[in-house]
């Protein structure tokens, strides 16, 4: 099972915060699992986890 980990990073200058999203994906080259991390605006979080 994949684990969804989200850490909230708050930008105090603007009204919206950002989140650090971590997703576990399988490497095409070696077949091992790697972690894909991105810091995104809050409204892009669902799109990150829906993409494959």
mmCIF entry with sequence, helices, sheets and N, C-alpha, C, O atoms, coordinates in Angstrom:
data_MODEL
# 
_entry.id   MODEL 
# 
_entity.id                         1 
_entity.type                       polymer 
_entity.pdbx_number_of_molecules   1 
# 
_entity_poly.entity_id                      1 
_entity_poly.type                           'polypeptide(L)' 
_entity_poly.nstd_linkage                   no 
_entity_poly.nstd_monomer                   no 
_entity_poly.pdbx_seq_one_letter_code       
;(UNK)(UNK)(UNK)(UNK)(UNK)(UNK)(UNK)(UNK)(UNK)(UNK)(UNK)(UNK)(UNK)(UNK)(UNK)(UNK)
(UNK)(UNK)(UNK)(UNK)(UNK)(UNK)(UNK)(UNK)(UNK)(UNK)(UNK)(UNK)(UNK)(UNK)(UNK)(UNK)
(UNK)(UNK)(UNK)(UNK)(UNK)(UNK)(UNK)(UNK)(UNK)(UNK)(UNK)(UNK)(UNK)(UNK)(UNK)(UNK)
(UNK)(UNK)(UNK)(UNK)
;
_entity_poly.pdbx_seq_one_letter_code_can   XXXXXXXXXXXXXXXXXXXXXXXXXXXXXXXXXXXXXXXXXXXXXXXXXXXX 
_entity_poly.pdbx_strand_id                 A 
# 
loop_
_entity_poly_seq.entity_id 
_entity_poly_seq.num 
_entity_poly_seq.mon_id 
_entity_poly_seq.hetero 
1 1  UNK n 
1 2  UNK n 
1 3  UNK n 
1 4  UNK n 
1 5  UNK n 
1 6  UNK n 
1 7  UNK n 
1 8  UNK n 
1 9  UNK n 
1 10 UNK n 
1 11 UNK n 
1 12 UNK n 
1 13 UNK n 
1 14 UNK n 
1 15 UNK n 
1 16 UNK n 
1 17 UNK n 
1 18 UNK n 
1 19 UNK n 
1 20 UNK n 
1 21 UNK n 
1 22 UNK n 
1 23 UNK n 
1 24 UNK n 
1 25 UNK n 
1 26 UNK n 
1 27 UNK n 
1 28 UNK n 
1 29 UNK n 
1 30 UNK n 
1 31 UNK n 
1 32 UNK n 
1 33 UNK n 
1 34 UNK n 
1 35 UNK n 
1 36 UNK n 
1 37 UNK n 
1 38 UNK n 
1 39 UNK n 
1 40 UNK n 
1 41 UNK n 
1 42 UNK n 
1 43 UNK n 
1 44 UNK n 
1 45 UNK n 
1 46 UNK n 
1 47 UNK n 
1 48 UNK n 
1 49 UNK n 
1 50 UNK n 
1 51 UNK n 
1 52 UNK n 
# 
_struct_asym.id          A 
_struct_asym.entity_id   1 
# 
loop_
_struct_conf.conf_type_id 
_struct_conf.id 
_struct_conf.pdbx_PDB_helix_id 
_struct_conf.beg_label_comp_id 
_struct_conf.beg_label_asym_id 
_struct_conf.beg_label_seq_id 
_struct_conf.pdbx_beg_PDB_ins_code 
_struct_conf.end_label_comp_id 
_struct_conf.end_label_asym_id 
_struct_conf.end_label_seq_id 
_struct_conf.pdbx_end_PDB_ins_code 
_struct_conf.beg_auth_comp_id 
_struct_conf.beg_auth_asym_id 
_struct_conf.beg_auth_seq_id 
_struct_conf.end_auth_comp_id 
_struct_conf.end_auth_asym_id 
_struct_conf.end_auth_seq_id 
_struct_conf.pdbx_PDB_helix_class 
_struct_conf.details 
_struct_conf.pdbx_PDB_helix_length 
HELX_P HELX_P1 AA1 UNK A 42 ? UNK A 44 ? UNK A 42 UNK A 44 5 ? 3 
HELX_P HELX_P2 AA2 UNK A 45 ? UNK A 50 ? UNK A 45 UNK A 50 1 ? 6 
# 
_struct_conf_type.id          HELX_P 
_struct_conf_type.criteria    ? 
_struct_conf_type.reference   ? 
# 
_struct_sheet.id               AA1 
_struct_sheet.type             ? 
_struct_sheet.number_strands   3 
_struct_sheet.details          ? 
# 
loop_
_struct_sheet_order.sheet_id 
_struct_sheet_order.range_id_1 
_struct_sheet_order.range_id_2 
_struct_sheet_order.offset 
_struct_sheet_order.sense 
AA1 1 2 ? anti-parallel 
AA1 2 3 ? anti-parallel 
# 
loop_
_struct_sheet_range.sheet_id 
_struct_sheet_range.id 
_struct_sheet_range.beg_label_comp_id 
_struct_sheet_range.beg_label_asym_id 
_struct_sheet_range.beg_label_seq_id 
_struct_sheet_range.pdbx_beg_PDB_ins_code 
_struct_sheet_range.end_label_comp_id 
_struct_sheet_range.end_label_asym_id 
_struct_sheet_range.end_label_seq_id 
_struct_sheet_range.pdbx_end_PDB_ins_code 
_struct_sheet_range.beg_auth_comp_id 
_struct_sheet_range.beg_auth_asym_id 
_struct_sheet_range.beg_auth_seq_id 
_struct_sheet_range.end_auth_comp_id 
_struct_sheet_range.end_auth_asym_id 
_struct_sheet_range.end_auth_seq_id 
AA1 1 UNK A 5  ? UNK A 9  ? UNK A 5  UNK A 9  
AA1 2 UNK A 18 ? UNK A 26 ? UNK A 18 UNK A 26 
AA1 3 UNK A 33 ? UNK A 41 ? UNK A 33 UNK A 41 
# 
loop_
_atom_site.group_PDB 
_atom_site.id 
_atom_site.type_symbol 
_atom_site.label_atom_id 
_atom_site.label_alt_id 
_atom_site.label_comp_id 
_atom_site.label_asym_id 
_atom_site.label_entity_id 
_atom_site.label_seq_id 
_atom_site.pdbx_PDB_ins_code 
_atom_site.Cartn_x 
_atom_site.Cartn_y 
_atom_site.Cartn_z 
_atom_site.occupancy 
_atom_site.B_iso_or_equiv 
_atom_site.pdbx_formal_charge 
_atom_site.auth_seq_id 
_atom_site.auth_comp_id 
_atom_site.auth_asym_id 
_atom_site.auth_atom_id 
_atom_site.pdbx_PDB_model_num 
ATOM 1   N N  . UNK A 1 1  ? 0.840  -1.180 0.000   1.00 0.00 ? 1  UNK A N  1 
ATOM 2   C CA . UNK A 1 1  ? 0.000  0.000  0.000   1.00 0.00 ? 1  UNK A CA 1 
ATOM 3   C C  . UNK A 1 1  ? 0.884  1.242  0.000   1.00 0.00 ? 1  UNK A C  1 
ATOM 4   O O  . UNK A 1 1  ? 1.933  1.284  0.643   1.00 0.00 ? 1  UNK A O  1 
ATOM 5   N N  . UNK A 1 2  ? 0.442  2.223  -0.720  1.00 0.00 ? 2  UNK A N  1 
ATOM 6   C CA . UNK A 1 2  ? 1.143  3.500  -0.755  1.00 0.00 ? 2  UNK A CA 1 
ATOM 7   C C  . UNK A 1 2  ? 0.749  4.322  0.458   1.00 0.00 ? 2  UNK A C  1 
ATOM 8   O O  . UNK A 1 2  ? -0.383 4.243  0.937   1.00 0.00 ? 2  UNK A O  1 
ATOM 9   N N  . UNK A 1 3  ? 1.672  5.093  0.938   1.00 0.00 ? 3  UNK A N  1 
ATOM 10  C CA . UNK A 1 3  ? 1.415  5.925  2.102   1.00 0.00 ? 3  UNK A CA 1 
ATOM 11  C C  . UNK A 1 3  ? 1.373  7.384  1.669   1.00 0.00 ? 3  UNK A C  1 
ATOM 12  O O  . UNK A 1 3  ? 2.267  7.854  0.964   1.00 0.00 ? 3  UNK A O  1 
ATOM 13  N N  . UNK A 1 4  ? 0.355  8.083  2.082   1.00 0.00 ? 4  UNK A N  1 
ATOM 14  C CA . UNK A 1 4  ? 0.215  9.496  1.757   1.00 0.00 ? 4  UNK A CA 1 
ATOM 15  C C  . UNK A 1 4  ? 0.760  10.300 2.934   1.00 0.00 ? 4  UNK A C  1 
ATOM 16  O O  . UNK A 1 4  ? 0.258  10.207 4.054   1.00 0.00 ? 4  UNK A O  1 
ATOM 17  N N  . UNK A 1 5  ? 1.780  11.078 2.663   1.00 0.00 ? 5  UNK A N  1 
ATOM 18  C CA . UNK A 1 5  ? 2.369  11.924 3.696   1.00 0.00 ? 5  UNK A CA 1 
ATOM 19  C C  . UNK A 1 5  ? 2.335  13.366 3.220   1.00 0.00 ? 5  UNK A C  1 
ATOM 20  O O  . UNK A 1 5  ? 2.838  13.685 2.143   1.00 0.00 ? 5  UNK A O  1 
ATOM 21  N N  . UNK A 1 6  ? 1.752  14.219 4.010   1.00 0.00 ? 6  UNK A N  1 
ATOM 22  C CA . UNK A 1 6  ? 1.655  15.632 3.652   1.00 0.00 ? 6  UNK A CA 1 
ATOM 23  C C  . UNK A 1 6  ? 2.066  16.460 4.858   1.00 0.00 ? 6  UNK A C  1 
ATOM 24  O O  . UNK A 1 6  ? 1.485  16.332 5.936   1.00 0.00 ? 6  UNK A O  1 
ATOM 25  N N  . UNK A 1 7  ? 3.062  17.302 4.676   1.00 0.00 ? 7  UNK A N  1 
ATOM 26  C CA . UNK A 1 7  ? 3.481  18.224 5.723   1.00 0.00 ? 7  UNK A CA 1 
ATOM 27  C C  . UNK A 1 7  ? 3.073  19.627 5.289   1.00 0.00 ? 7  UNK A C  1 
ATOM 28  O O  . UNK A 1 7  ? 3.332  20.027 4.155   1.00 0.00 ? 7  UNK A O  1 
ATOM 29  N N  . UNK A 1 8  ? 2.449  20.357 6.166   1.00 0.00 ? 8  UNK A N  1 
ATOM 30  C CA . UNK A 1 8  ? 1.986  21.692 5.827   1.00 0.00 ? 8  UNK A CA 1 
ATOM 31  C C  . UNK A 1 8  ? 3.114  22.702 6.021   1.00 0.00 ? 8  UNK A C  1 
ATOM 32  O O  . UNK A 1 8  ? 3.728  22.769 7.086   1.00 0.00 ? 8  UNK A O  1 
ATOM 33  N N  . UNK A 1 9  ? 3.375  23.478 4.985   1.00 0.00 ? 9  UNK A N  1 
ATOM 34  C CA . UNK A 1 9  ? 4.377  24.533 5.027   1.00 0.00 ? 9  UNK A CA 1 
ATOM 35  C C  . UNK A 1 9  ? 3.636  25.839 4.803   1.00 0.00 ? 9  UNK A C  1 
ATOM 36  O O  . UNK A 1 9  ? 3.081  26.050 3.724   1.00 0.00 ? 9  UNK A O  1 
ATOM 37  N N  . UNK A 1 10 ? 3.613  26.692 5.760   1.00 0.00 ? 10 UNK A N  1 
ATOM 38  C CA . UNK A 1 10 ? 2.790  27.895 5.690   1.00 0.00 ? 10 UNK A CA 1 
ATOM 39  C C  . UNK A 1 10 ? 3.619  29.093 5.240   1.00 0.00 ? 10 UNK A C  1 
ATOM 40  O O  . UNK A 1 10 ? 4.659  29.401 5.822   1.00 0.00 ? 10 UNK A O  1 
ATOM 41  N N  . UNK A 1 11 ? 3.147  29.748 4.214   1.00 0.00 ? 11 UNK A N  1 
ATOM 42  C CA . UNK A 1 11 ? 3.763  30.988 3.738   1.00 0.00 ? 11 UNK A CA 1 
ATOM 43  C C  . UNK A 1 11 ? 3.016  32.132 4.408   1.00 0.00 ? 11 UNK A C  1 
ATOM 44  O O  . UNK A 1 11 ? 1.852  32.376 4.089   1.00 0.00 ? 11 UNK A O  1 
ATOM 45  N N  . UNK A 1 12 ? 3.647  32.820 5.308   1.00 0.00 ? 12 UNK A N  1 
ATOM 46  C CA . UNK A 1 12 ? 2.962  33.828 6.113   1.00 0.00 ? 12 UNK A CA 1 
ATOM 47  C C  . UNK A 1 12 ? 2.682  35.122 5.333   1.00 0.00 ? 12 UNK A C  1 
ATOM 48  O O  . UNK A 1 12 ? 1.837  35.914 5.752   1.00 0.00 ? 12 UNK A O  1 
ATOM 49  N N  . UNK A 1 13 ? 3.367  35.348 4.219   1.00 0.00 ? 13 UNK A N  1 
ATOM 50  C CA . UNK A 1 13 ? 3.152  36.580 3.470   1.00 0.00 ? 13 UNK A CA 1 
ATOM 51  C C  . UNK A 1 13 ? 1.884  36.513 2.630   1.00 0.00 ? 13 UNK A C  1 
ATOM 52  O O  . UNK A 1 13 ? 1.186  37.517 2.487   1.00 0.00 ? 13 UNK A O  1 
ATOM 53  N N  . UNK A 1 14 ? 1.576  35.354 2.076   1.00 0.00 ? 14 UNK A N  1 
ATOM 54  C CA . UNK A 1 14 ? 0.352  35.226 1.288   1.00 0.00 ? 14 UNK A CA 1 
ATOM 55  C C  . UNK A 1 14 ? -0.697 34.480 2.110   1.00 0.00 ? 14 UNK A C  1 
ATOM 56  O O  . UNK A 1 14 ? -0.374 33.857 3.122   1.00 0.00 ? 14 UNK A O  1 
ATOM 57  N N  . UNK A 1 15 ? -1.927 34.548 1.680   1.00 0.00 ? 15 UNK A N  1 
ATOM 58  C CA . UNK A 1 15 ? -3.015 33.918 2.412   1.00 0.00 ? 15 UNK A CA 1 
ATOM 59  C C  . UNK A 1 15 ? -3.022 32.406 2.312   1.00 0.00 ? 15 UNK A C  1 
ATOM 60  O O  . UNK A 1 15 ? -3.521 31.730 3.212   1.00 0.00 ? 15 UNK A O  1 
ATOM 61  N N  . UNK A 1 16 ? -2.477 31.866 1.234   1.00 0.00 ? 16 UNK A N  1 
ATOM 62  C CA . UNK A 1 16 ? -2.489 30.425 1.030   1.00 0.00 ? 16 UNK A CA 1 
ATOM 63  C C  . UNK A 1 16 ? -1.155 29.817 1.434   1.00 0.00 ? 16 UNK A C  1 
ATOM 64  O O  . UNK A 1 16 ? -0.107 30.451 1.316   1.00 0.00 ? 16 UNK A O  1 
ATOM 65  N N  . UNK A 1 17 ? -1.209 28.592 1.907   1.00 0.00 ? 17 UNK A N  1 
ATOM 66  C CA . UNK A 1 17 ? 0.007  27.886 2.279   1.00 0.00 ? 17 UNK A CA 1 
ATOM 67  C C  . UNK A 1 17 ? 0.415  26.909 1.196   1.00 0.00 ? 17 UNK A C  1 
ATOM 68  O O  . UNK A 1 17 ? -0.235 26.799 0.157   1.00 0.00 ? 17 UNK A O  1 
ATOM 69  N N  . UNK A 1 18 ? 1.480  26.218 1.449   1.00 0.00 ? 18 UNK A N  1 
ATOM 70  C CA . UNK A 1 18 ? 1.951  25.178 0.547   1.00 0.00 ? 18 UNK A CA 1 
ATOM 71  C C  . UNK A 1 18 ? 2.071  23.883 1.329   1.00 0.00 ? 18 UNK A C  1 
ATOM 72  O O  . UNK A 1 18 ? 2.141  23.894 2.557   1.00 0.00 ? 18 UNK A O  1 
ATOM 73  N N  . UNK A 1 19 ? 2.094  22.776 0.616   1.00 0.00 ? 19 UNK A N  1 
ATOM 74  C CA . UNK A 1 19 ? 2.240  21.471 1.247   1.00 0.00 ? 19 UNK A CA 1 
ATOM 75  C C  . UNK A 1 19 ? 3.379  20.720 0.574   1.00 0.00 ? 19 UNK A C  1 
ATOM 76  O O  . UNK A 1 19 ? 3.655  20.916 -0.610  1.00 0.00 ? 19 UNK A O  1 
ATOM 77  N N  . UNK A 1 20 ? 4.034  19.860 1.343   1.00 0.00 ? 20 UNK A N  1 
ATOM 78  C CA . UNK A 1 20 ? 5.060  18.979 0.796   1.00 0.00 ? 20 UNK A CA 1 
ATOM 79  C C  . UNK A 1 20 ? 4.410  17.618 0.634   1.00 0.00 ? 20 UNK A C  1 
ATOM 80  O O  . UNK A 1 20 ? 4.030  16.985 1.619   1.00 0.00 ? 20 UNK A O  1 
ATOM 81  N N  . UNK A 1 21 ? 4.282  17.168 -0.605  1.00 0.00 ? 21 UNK A N  1 
ATOM 82  C CA . UNK A 1 21 ? 3.628  15.900 -0.907  1.00 0.00 ? 21 UNK A CA 1 
ATOM 83  C C  . UNK A 1 21 ? 4.695  14.861 -1.240  1.00 0.00 ? 21 UNK A C  1 
ATOM 84  O O  . UNK A 1 21 ? 5.631  15.136 -1.990  1.00 0.00 ? 21 UNK A O  1 
ATOM 85  N N  . UNK A 1 22 ? 4.543  13.667 -0.675  1.00 0.00 ? 22 UNK A N  1 
ATOM 86  C CA . UNK A 1 22 ? 5.487  12.579 -0.901  1.00 0.00 ? 22 UNK A CA 1 
ATOM 87  C C  . UNK A 1 22 ? 4.702  11.383 -1.420  1.00 0.00 ? 22 UNK A C  1 
ATOM 88  O O  . UNK A 1 22 ? 3.729  10.951 -0.801  1.00 0.00 ? 22 UNK A O  1 
ATOM 89  N N  . UNK A 1 23 ? 5.131  10.851 -2.563  1.00 0.00 ? 23 UNK A N  1 
ATOM 90  C CA . UNK A 1 23 ? 4.460  9.690  -3.149  1.00 0.00 ? 23 UNK A CA 1 
ATOM 91  C C  . UNK A 1 23 ? 5.518  8.637  -3.472  1.00 0.00 ? 23 UNK A C  1 
ATOM 92  O O  . UNK A 1 23 ? 6.610  8.965  -3.936  1.00 0.00 ? 23 UNK A O  1 
ATOM 93  N N  . UNK A 1 24 ? 5.187  7.380  -3.226  1.00 0.00 ? 24 UNK A N  1 
ATOM 94  C CA . UNK A 1 24 ? 6.087  6.279  -3.525  1.00 0.00 ? 24 UNK A CA 1 
ATOM 95  C C  . UNK A 1 24 ? 5.752  5.753  -4.921  1.00 0.00 ? 24 UNK A C  1 
ATOM 96  O O  . UNK A 1 24 ? 4.610  5.379  -5.184  1.00 0.00 ? 24 UNK A O  1 
ATOM 97  N N  . UNK A 1 25 ? 6.739  5.722  -5.813  1.00 0.00 ? 25 UNK A N  1 
ATOM 98  C CA . UNK A 1 25 ? 6.537  5.250  -7.179  1.00 0.00 ? 25 UNK A CA 1 
ATOM 99  C C  . UNK A 1 25 ? 7.587  4.194  -7.521  1.00 0.00 ? 25 UNK A C  1 
ATOM 100 O O  . UNK A 1 25 ? 8.662  4.151  -6.924  1.00 0.00 ? 25 UNK A O  1 
ATOM 101 N N  . UNK A 1 26 ? 7.260  3.362  -8.474  1.00 0.00 ? 26 UNK A N  1 
ATOM 102 C CA . UNK A 1 26 ? 8.171  2.295  -8.885  1.00 0.00 ? 26 UNK A CA 1 
ATOM 103 C C  . UNK A 1 26 ? 9.087  2.799  -10.004 1.00 0.00 ? 26 UNK A C  1 
ATOM 104 O O  . UNK A 1 26 ? 8.620  3.392  -10.977 1.00 0.00 ? 26 UNK A O  1 
ATOM 105 N N  . UNK A 1 27 ? 10.375 2.563  -9.861  1.00 0.00 ? 27 UNK A N  1 
ATOM 106 C CA . UNK A 1 27 ? 11.354 2.981  -10.855 1.00 0.00 ? 27 UNK A CA 1 
ATOM 107 C C  . UNK A 1 27 ? 11.241 2.104  -12.102 1.00 0.00 ? 27 UNK A C  1 
ATOM 108 O O  . UNK A 1 27 ? 11.160 0.880  -11.994 1.00 0.00 ? 27 UNK A O  1 
ATOM 109 N N  . UNK A 1 28 ? 11.235 2.719  -13.271 1.00 0.00 ? 28 UNK A N  1 
ATOM 110 C CA . UNK A 1 28 ? 11.155 1.960  -14.521 1.00 0.00 ? 28 UNK A CA 1 
ATOM 111 C C  . UNK A 1 28 ? 12.458 1.214  -14.804 1.00 0.00 ? 28 UNK A C  1 
ATOM 112 O O  . UNK A 1 28 ? 12.445 0.130  -15.387 1.00 0.00 ? 28 UNK A O  1 
ATOM 113 N N  . UNK A 1 29 ? 13.563 1.788  -14.397 1.00 0.00 ? 29 UNK A N  1 
ATOM 114 C CA . UNK A 1 29 ? 14.868 1.207  -14.691 1.00 0.00 ? 29 UNK A CA 1 
ATOM 115 C C  . UNK A 1 29 ? 15.187 -0.010 -13.834 1.00 0.00 ? 29 UNK A C  1 
ATOM 116 O O  . UNK A 1 29 ? 15.549 -1.064 -14.355 1.00 0.00 ? 29 UNK A O  1 
ATOM 117 N N  . UNK A 1 30 ? 15.051 0.137  -12.505 1.00 0.00 ? 30 UNK A N  1 
ATOM 118 C CA . UNK A 1 30 ? 15.463 -0.941 -11.608 1.00 0.00 ? 30 UNK A CA 1 
ATOM 119 C C  . UNK A 1 30 ? 14.303 -1.724 -11.007 1.00 0.00 ? 30 UNK A C  1 
ATOM 120 O O  . UNK A 1 30 ? 14.503 -2.834 -10.513 1.00 0.00 ? 30 UNK A O  1 
ATOM 121 N N  . UNK A 1 31 ? 13.094 -1.170 -11.038 1.00 0.00 ? 31 UNK A N  1 
ATOM 122 C CA . UNK A 1 31 ? 11.953 -1.859 -10.444 1.00 0.00 ? 31 UNK A CA 1 
ATOM 123 C C  . UNK A 1 31 ? 11.806 -1.599 -8.957  1.00 0.00 ? 31 UNK A C  1 
ATOM 124 O O  . UNK A 1 31 ? 10.836 -2.050 -8.348  1.00 0.00 ? 31 UNK A O  1 
ATOM 125 N N  . UNK A 1 32 ? 12.746 -0.882 -8.361  1.00 0.00 ? 32 UNK A N  1 
ATOM 126 C CA . UNK A 1 32 ? 12.673 -0.569 -6.932  1.00 0.00 ? 32 UNK A CA 1 
ATOM 127 C C  . UNK A 1 32 ? 11.754 0.632  -6.725  1.00 0.00 ? 32 UNK A C  1 
ATOM 128 O O  . UNK A 1 32 ? 11.484 1.392  -7.655  1.00 0.00 ? 32 UNK A O  1 
ATOM 129 N N  . UNK A 1 33 ? 11.286 0.786  -5.508  1.00 0.00 ? 33 UNK A N  1 
ATOM 130 C CA . UNK A 1 33 ? 10.426 1.927  -5.186  1.00 0.00 ? 33 UNK A CA 1 
ATOM 131 C C  . UNK A 1 33 ? 11.282 3.135  -4.821  1.00 0.00 ? 33 UNK A C  1 
ATOM 132 O O  . UNK A 1 33 ? 12.292 3.012  -4.128  1.00 0.00 ? 33 UNK A O  1 
ATOM 133 N N  . UNK A 1 34 ? 10.858 4.308  -5.302  1.00 0.00 ? 34 UNK A N  1 
ATOM 134 C CA . UNK A 1 34 ? 11.526 5.562  -4.971  1.00 0.00 ? 34 UNK A CA 1 
ATOM 135 C C  . UNK A 1 34 ? 10.470 6.536  -4.462  1.00 0.00 ? 34 UNK A C  1 
ATOM 136 O O  . UNK A 1 34 ? 9.278  6.351  -4.706  1.00 0.00 ? 34 UNK A O  1 
ATOM 137 N N  . UNK A 1 35 ? 10.899 7.551  -3.770  1.00 0.00 ? 35 UNK A N  1 
ATOM 138 C CA . UNK A 1 35 ? 9.990  8.558  -3.242  1.00 0.00 ? 35 UNK A CA 1 
ATOM 139 C C  . UNK A 1 35 ? 10.060 9.801  -4.107  1.00 0.00 ? 35 UNK A C  1 
ATOM 140 O O  . UNK A 1 35 ? 11.142 10.322 -4.378  1.00 0.00 ? 35 UNK A O  1 
ATOM 141 N N  . UNK A 1 36 ? 8.896  10.273 -4.538  1.00 0.00 ? 36 UNK A N  1 
ATOM 142 C CA . UNK A 1 36 ? 8.795  11.486 -5.341  1.00 0.00 ? 36 UNK A CA 1 
ATOM 143 C C  . UNK A 1 36 ? 8.229  12.580 -4.437  1.00 0.00 ? 36 UNK A C  1 
ATOM 144 O O  . UNK A 1 36 ? 7.118  12.448 -3.924  1.00 0.00 ? 36 UNK A O  1 
ATOM 145 N N  . UNK A 1 37 ? 8.981  13.650 -4.242  1.00 0.00 ? 37 UNK A N  1 
ATOM 146 C CA . UNK A 1 37 ? 8.585  14.727 -3.344  1.00 0.00 ? 37 UNK A CA 1 
ATOM 147 C C  . UNK A 1 37 ? 8.444  16.034 -4.114  1.00 0.00 ? 37 UNK A C  1 
ATOM 148 O O  . UNK A 1 37 ? 9.250  16.340 -4.992  1.00 0.00 ? 37 UNK A O  1 
ATOM 149 N N  . UNK A 1 38 ? 7.415  16.796 -3.776  1.00 0.00 ? 38 UNK A N  1 
ATOM 150 C CA . UNK A 1 38 ? 7.220  18.116 -4.362  1.00 0.00 ? 38 UNK A CA 1 
ATOM 151 C C  . UNK A 1 38 ? 6.581  19.032 -3.337  1.00 0.00 ? 38 UNK A C  1 
ATOM 152 O O  . UNK A 1 38 ? 5.796  18.591 -2.498  1.00 0.00 ? 38 UNK A O  1 
ATOM 153 N N  . UNK A 1 39 ? 6.922  20.311 -3.409  1.00 0.00 ? 39 UNK A N  1 
ATOM 154 C CA . UNK A 1 39 ? 6.272  21.326 -2.591  1.00 0.00 ? 39 UNK A CA 1 
ATOM 155 C C  . UNK A 1 39 ? 5.315  22.070 -3.511  1.00 0.00 ? 39 UNK A C  1 
ATOM 156 O O  . UNK A 1 39 ? 5.737  22.701 -4.480  1.00 0.00 ? 39 UNK A O  1 
ATOM 157 N N  . UNK A 1 40 ? 4.024  21.992 -3.203  1.00 0.00 ? 40 UNK A N  1 
ATOM 158 C CA . UNK A 1 40 ? 2.982  22.507 -4.078  1.00 0.00 ? 40 UNK A CA 1 
ATOM 159 C C  . UNK A 1 40 ? 2.028  23.408 -3.318  1.00 0.00 ? 40 UNK A C  1 
ATOM 160 O O  . UNK A 1 40 ? 1.957  23.339 -2.091  1.00 0.00 ? 40 UNK A O  1 
ATOM 161 N N  . UNK A 1 41 ? 1.288  24.260 -4.034  1.00 0.00 ? 41 UNK A N  1 
ATOM 162 C CA . UNK A 1 41 ? 0.202  25.002 -3.387  1.00 0.00 ? 41 UNK A CA 1 
ATOM 163 C C  . UNK A 1 41 ? -0.878 24.022 -2.935  1.00 0.00 ? 41 UNK A C  1 
ATOM 164 O O  . UNK A 1 41 ? -1.007 22.931 -3.490  1.00 0.00 ? 41 UNK A O  1 
ATOM 165 N N  . UNK A 1 42 ? -1.640 24.413 -1.938  1.00 0.00 ? 42 UNK A N  1 
ATOM 166 C CA . UNK A 1 42 ? -2.652 23.536 -1.347  1.00 0.00 ? 42 UNK A CA 1 
ATOM 167 C C  . UNK A 1 42 ? -3.656 23.045 -2.386  1.00 0.00 ? 42 UNK A C  1 
ATOM 168 O O  . UNK A 1 42 ? -4.075 21.889 -2.326  1.00 0.00 ? 42 UNK A O  1 
ATOM 169 N N  . UNK A 1 43 ? -4.051 23.884 -3.328  1.00 0.00 ? 43 UNK A N  1 
ATOM 170 C CA . UNK A 1 43 ? -5.073 23.497 -4.300  1.00 0.00 ? 43 UNK A CA 1 
ATOM 171 C C  . UNK A 1 43 ? -4.569 22.495 -5.344  1.00 0.00 ? 43 UNK A C  1 
ATOM 172 O O  . UNK A 1 43 ? -5.392 21.919 -6.055  1.00 0.00 ? 43 UNK A O  1 
ATOM 173 N N  . UNK A 1 44 ? -3.276 22.261 -5.468  1.00 0.00 ? 44 UNK A N  1 
ATOM 174 C CA . UNK A 1 44 ? -2.717 21.302 -6.432  1.00 0.00 ? 44 UNK A CA 1 
ATOM 175 C C  . UNK A 1 44 ? -2.449 19.931 -5.801  1.00 0.00 ? 44 UNK A C  1 
ATOM 176 O O  . UNK A 1 44 ? -1.963 19.026 -6.480  1.00 0.00 ? 44 UNK A O  1 
ATOM 177 N N  . UNK A 1 45 ? -2.757 19.771 -4.521  1.00 0.00 ? 45 UNK A N  1 
ATOM 178 C CA . UNK A 1 45 ? -2.454 18.529 -3.805  1.00 0.00 ? 45 UNK A CA 1 
ATOM 179 C C  . UNK A 1 45 ? -3.174 17.315 -4.399  1.00 0.00 ? 45 UNK A C  1 
ATOM 180 O O  . UNK A 1 45 ? -2.548 16.277 -4.614  1.00 0.00 ? 45 UNK A O  1 
ATOM 181 N N  . UNK A 1 46 ? -4.471 17.427 -4.665  1.00 0.00 ? 46 UNK A N  1 
ATOM 182 C CA . UNK A 1 46 ? -5.234 16.310 -5.212  1.00 0.00 ? 46 UNK A CA 1 
ATOM 183 C C  . UNK A 1 46 ? -4.712 15.882 -6.580  1.00 0.00 ? 46 UNK A C  1 
ATOM 184 O O  . UNK A 1 46 ? -4.658 14.687 -6.872  1.00 0.00 ? 46 UNK A O  1 
ATOM 185 N N  . UNK A 1 47 ? -4.329 16.838 -7.420  1.00 0.00 ? 47 UNK A N  1 
ATOM 186 C CA . UNK A 1 47 ? -3.812 16.527 -8.743  1.00 0.00 ? 47 UNK A CA 1 
ATOM 187 C C  . UNK A 1 47 ? -2.502 15.732 -8.655  1.00 0.00 ? 47 UNK A C  1 
ATOM 188 O O  . UNK A 1 47 ? -2.250 14.853 -9.479  1.00 0.00 ? 47 UNK A O  1 
ATOM 189 N N  . UNK A 1 48 ? -1.675 16.043 -7.654  1.00 0.00 ? 48 UNK A N  1 
ATOM 190 C CA . UNK A 1 48 ? -0.397 15.336 -7.475  1.00 0.00 ? 48 UNK A CA 1 
ATOM 191 C C  . UNK A 1 48 ? -0.638 13.864 -7.167  1.00 0.00 ? 48 UNK A C  1 
ATOM 192 O O  . UNK A 1 48 ? 0.030  12.997 -7.729  1.00 0.00 ? 48 UNK A O  1 
ATOM 193 N N  . UNK A 1 49 ? -1.594 13.573 -6.272  1.00 0.00 ? 49 UNK A N  1 
ATOM 194 C CA . UNK A 1 49 ? -1.828 12.202 -5.874  1.00 0.00 ? 49 UNK A CA 1 
ATOM 195 C C  . UNK A 1 49 ? -2.674 11.423 -6.892  1.00 0.00 ? 49 UNK A C  1 
ATOM 196 O O  . UNK A 1 49 ? -2.627 10.193 -6.909  1.00 0.00 ? 49 UNK A O  1 
ATOM 197 N N  . UNK A 1 50 ? -3.436 12.110 -7.730  1.00 0.00 ? 50 UNK A N  1 
ATOM 198 C CA . UNK A 1 50 ? -4.205 11.425 -8.765  1.00 0.00 ? 50 UNK A CA 1 
ATOM 199 C C  . UNK A 1 50 ? -3.363 11.065 -9.973  1.00 0.00 ? 50 UNK A C  1 
ATOM 200 O O  . UNK A 1 50 ? -3.680 10.107 -10.678 1.00 0.00 ? 50 UNK A O  1 
ATOM 201 N N  . UNK A 1 51 ? -2.299 11.808 -10.228 1.00 0.00 ? 51 UNK A N  1 
ATOM 202 C CA . UNK A 1 51 ? -1.420 11.534 -11.373 1.00 0.00 ? 51 UNK A CA 1 
ATOM 203 C C  . UNK A 1 51 ? -0.641 10.248 -11.135 1.00 0.00 ? 51 UNK A C  1 
ATOM 204 O O  . UNK A 1 51 ? -0.282 9.922  -10.003 1.00 0.00 ? 51 UNK A O  1 
ATOM 205 N N  . UNK A 1 52 ? -0.387 9.530  -12.211 1.00 0.00 ? 52 UNK A N  1 
ATOM 206 C CA . UNK A 1 52 ? 0.391  8.292  -12.084 1.00 0.00 ? 52 UNK A CA 1 
ATOM 207 C C  . UNK A 1 52 ? 1.611  8.343  -12.940 1.00 0.00 ? 52 UNK A C  1 
ATOM 208 O O  . UNK A 1 52 ? 2.389  7.390  -12.964 1.00 0.00 ? 52 UNK A O  1 
# 
